[in-house]
Amino acid sequence: MDADPRTTSEQAPLPQPSKSWIEAVAGLVRASGTESFPAALRTCLEQVCPFDSMVVSTYTDNAAPVALYHDLDEMSAAVTVQFYATGPYLLDPFYLACRNNVEPGAYRLLDLAPKDFLRSNYYATFFRKIRIHDEMAILLRERENAWIAISLARSRRQRRFDEADRDRLNRILPIVEAGAMRTWHADRQAVPATDTAPQDRLRGFARDLLSRREAEIVQMILQGHSTPSIATELGIAEGTVKVHRHHAYSKLGIRSQSELFALMTRYLIETGL
């Protein structure tokens, strides 16, 4: 059985119970269940793991994600919140982890993403374009098919999140979960769901043009898999993957992964995701 990527042989120590840490936790307790909770949560989390921005979203049933809080500027919010919710979230490793019922907790982006994810057009769109260097998310399960994702991002001037950062967040997970559930679980309005599962709609992309195998490989390319990764996952030769990719691109009238990503996002927007 594979080891849980959130744990290490030596747990990273929590900050000493300094005055600022005690005040941050006290503020979080006082703000629980109120409109002040997101700001108090941000202050508390920064005591444990420094970051530059925070977005809180919900993934509920078959509905598109809903942002409950963010501290982004207008341009970053347009990409990370508005554009993301039109459909590209279906390729997000954190969203996919929730759909696959991952164990609740804190995860680094690279704990969940395919090996070559940093070369994908998804990464280029949602990270490089708005100068985000790395991301970590605290994933909380409200109930079956309903999650709260607290996403923390670091800009390019900071180092990537490491195992110690992740482990410290996991050690305060009960505090975060208790406050988040009290604040957002009971008060927010129900999100309208669609009749069709989002992944089924994504699989509908170019289905009338591509063979089953071509469509499968296109989906994996969009998720950030490389040719070797696809070959390993599907149990086929790398040359076979390249042939299917060439045929798929030819049928779609494109020549690159960036054109594929643009075509897919246009499809998601036009189909109303």
N, C-alpha and C positions, 0 to 999 in steps of 0.2 A: 504493500500500500504506500502511495507517495506521501511524503511528509507535507504537513500543512505549511505553505509558504509564509504564513504570518508568524511562525514561531522559530526561535533559534535556541541553540543549546544554552546560551547565557542571556537572561533577560536584561534588557537595558534598564538602568535605574530611573525611577521617577525623580522629578526635581525635589529637592529638600523642601519640607513644608515651610517655605518662607512666608513672609507677610503678604507678598503679592500673590502667591499661589492660594493662600487661605482666603484672601479677599476675592480672588477670581472665582473660586468654588462657591463662596458665600453669595456672590452676585448671581451666579448661575442658579442656585437654589431659589433665591428671591424672585428671579425673573421667570422661572419655570411656569409655563401656562399663560404667559403674557406676551405682548408684542415686543417686549424688550429682550426676549430670550435669545434670538439669533445673535444680537450684538454681544450679549453676555457669554454665549457659547463660543463665539470667535475669540473673545478675550481669554477664556479658559483654555481653549485648544492651543493658542499661541504660547501659553506658559509651558506647554508640553512639547510642542513641535512647531517651530516658526514656519510661516507661509505668507504668501502675498495676497491671495484672494480666496474667497469661499463662496460656493454655490450650493444651495440645498434644493434638491428636486425629489419628486415622487414618481415612482413607476407603479401604476395601478392597473391590474388586469390588462386589457387590450388598448387602453387609452394612451395617447401621447404623453410624454413627461410634462409635469407642471413644476415650474420654479416657485418655491416657497420663499426663497431669500437669495439675494446676491449682492455683492459689493463692487460690481464691475463698472467700468466707464461705459459710455453709450456704444462705442464701437465694439468693445469686447462682448457686451451683452447681446448685440445684434447677431454675433456669430455663435457665442456659447449658449445662449438661451433661446432666442427666437428662431434662428436658422436651424439649430440643433433639433428643436422640437418638430420641425417639418418632416423629419424622416431620417437624417443621418444618425440619430441616436441608436438606430437599429444595428449600427456597426460598432458602437461604443463597448469596449471590453467590460466596463463596469455594468452597463445595462445587460449585456449578455450573461454576466456572472449572476445577476439577480434572476434572470429568466431560467438559469440552470440551477437555481436554488443553492447557491454557494453558502457556506457557513457564515452567518453574520459576523462582522468585524471590520478591521481596517486592512486595506490592501493597497499596495503600490500599483501603479499602472503596469509596470513590467512583471508583477506577480501574475497578472491575468492575460496580458496581451500576447499574441503570437511573437515568435522570435524576431522577425523582421518588421514589426509593427512601426518602428520609428522611421522606416522608409516609405510608409504607406501615404496615400493622398489624404486619408482621414487625419493622420497626424499632422500633415502639412497644413491642412485647413484649420483644424481646431487647436493647434499648438503653435506652430511657427508663425502663422499669420497674426496672432495676437500676443506673440512673444512669451508664451508659456513654455517653460523648460521641462516641467514634470508635474505629475498629479498623483494624489493619493485620495482614496475615498473611504469613508466609514459607511458601511452598508448595514442598514437596520431593517429587519423584517417586521412589518406590522401584523400581517396575516398572510395566508397563502396568496401569492401573486400580487402582493402589495408591499412596496419597499420605500424607505426613505434613504436617499444617498446624500451624504455630506461630503462634498468634493473640495479638497484643498489643493491649491496650485502654487507652484513656485515659478518665478520669472527666470529669465536667462542669466541674471546676475547671481543667482543662487545655485548651490549644488543640488543634485538629485536627492530625492528622499532615500534614506537607507533603511536597513533592517531595524536599527535602533529607534528611528523615528516611528516606524510602524508598530514596534513592540510597545513603546510608551503609550501610543494611542489605544492599543488593545487593552492595556492595563487599566485605563480609565473608562473603558467601554460601558460598564454598568451605569456610571454617572451620566454619560452622554445619552445613553439609551433611555434612562428614566426621564430625563428632562425633555428629550425630543418627543417621546411618545405622549407625555402629558400635554405638550404644547401643540403638536400637529396632528396627533391621531384623532382626538375628539372634536377639534374645532373646525378643521378645514372641510369644505364642501366636497361632496362626492364628485368624481370626475367622470363625465360621460364616456362609456366604452363603446367600441365598435363590435360588430358581430364577427369580424374576421381577425384572427391572431396576427399581430404585426409581422412576425416572421413569415407567415404564409403570404402576406402581401409583398414582402420583400422578395420572396421566391418567385413572385409573379413577374418580376422584372425581366423583360425580353424572353419570356417563356415561349412565346409563339414563334420566335426566331431561332432559338438555340436548342440543341439536343440536351437531353437530361444531364449528361456528363459535362458538356460545355457550360451549362447554367450553374452546375455545382462548382466548377472551377472558378467561374466569374464571381460567385458569391464569396469564395475563399480569398480571392484576390482583393475584393473590396474590404474584407475584414483584416487585411494586412499580412496575409500569408505569402511567403516567397515560393518560388518554384520547388525547391527542395522540401519545404514544409508541406506543400500540397501533395507532392509525390509520396511522402511518408504517411500523411494522414489517409490518403486514398489507396495506398498500396500499389502504386503504378510507377512507371519509370519517369524520370524528369523529362526525357524527350517526348513522352506521350503527353505530359502536361503542356509542354510548349506547343505541340501540334494542336491540341484542343484550344489553347489560348489564341493561337493564330487564327483558327477557323472562327472562333467567337468574335474576335475583333473585326475580322473581315465581314461577317454577317451584320455586325452593328455599325459598320462604316467608321471605325475609329482606329487609331494607331498606338495609343498610349494609355497607361493607367489613369493619368489625369483626365483624359477624355472619357474614360469609362466612369470615373467618379462623378464627373459633371453630368453625364447622361443619366446615371442612377439617381442623383439628387433631383434632377429635373423631373424624372418619372415619379419620385415620391411626392414632390410638390403638386404635380398635376393630378395625381390620384388621391390627393387630400389627406395624406398621413399627417 
